[in-house]
Amino acid sequence: MDIRKPDKPCAQEMINAHVQSMILLGTPFRRITSQPFDFAGQKVTDQIRDFIPIMLRNRLTPPPKETYSLNRKLSGAFLLCTRLKAKVDCATIWDEIARMYSSRINI
């Protein structure tokens, strides 16, 4: 799926909201984010929640099934970690998974 080329025409405001939401979801995995990431003190979910009205107002069709499923899983993981007041070194976990993935496909 190419997020730069929607299947149907979309308002630029909607595209921007989706891109910003995806960028925010990456916050715990960035090296510049303080690690371990403190899910109890995070504001990512609040920031993403601010984009939901824009997405709903400008949505022409429901999101693809795969996108909706992934969003639900990520939201659930954030909620669980927040409720557990988890502090997780997400950047290191990301690096390890990315290294394993790239070694499998010989990047």
N, C-alpha and C positions, 0 to 999 in steps of 0.2 A: 504494500500500500504506500503510495507516494502522497505525503501530506501537502506537498507543494501544488499538486494538481488534483483538486477535488473532482469527484465524479460529476457533480452537479454544480452549477454556479452558486457561490456563497458570498455573503456580504464580507467585506474586508474586516469589519469589526469582529465577525465570528471567527475568521481565520486567525486573527491576532489573539483572540481569547484562547483558542485551542493551543496555539504555539506557546503562549505565556504559561498556560497550565502545564504543558509538557515540560517546559523549562523548570517550573517550580517543582514538579515531581522528581527531577534529577537532583534537587538541592542536597539531600542526604549523602549522595554518592560523589559529590565534588571534593577534590583535594583541598580547595580553598575554604570548604565548610569545616568548622571546628569538629574534630572527631575525638571521642565517639559522639555521634549525633544524638542529641537529647530530644527524644520524641515527646517527652512530657512538656517541654518548653517550646516546641516547634509552633510556627505560625503558618506553615505550608498549607494545611487543610483550610484554614480561614481565608488565605489568599486565593486559593483555587475556588472556594465557595463563592467568592465575590464575582467570579467569571460566569457562574452558572446562569444567572438571569440573561446575560448577553447571548450565551449559547442557545438557551431555550427560545429566546425572542427571535433569533435569526436562523434557527434550524429549519431547513426545507424538508429533510428526510431524517429518519432515525439513523444513528451511527451504525456502521457495520457491526455485525454480531461479534467479531473478534475484538474490535475496539471496546465495545461495551463490556465484554467479559473481562478483558484486561483491566479496564478502569475499576470494575467492581473488586477484583482481586487486590489491586494496589490500594484502593480505599480501605478495604478490610485489613490489609497489613498495617497501614498507617494507624487505623483506629485501634487495633490490637496493641501495637507498640506504644501508642499514646496512653492507653488505659493501664498497661503494665509499667508505665514510666520507664521504658527501656532506654538504655544508652548503648548504641550499637556503632561499631566502627564500620560504617557502610562503605566508605571509600576503599578500605582494604578488601572487604568482601567482593566489591565490584571488580577490583583489580584482579583478584584471584580467579573469579569466574571468567572475566574477559581473557585472561591468560590461558585458561583451560580451553575456552572456545577457540581462540586463535590457533592454539597448537593442534586442535582437531582438524581445522580446515587449512592448515599450513599458510597462515598469513605471514 
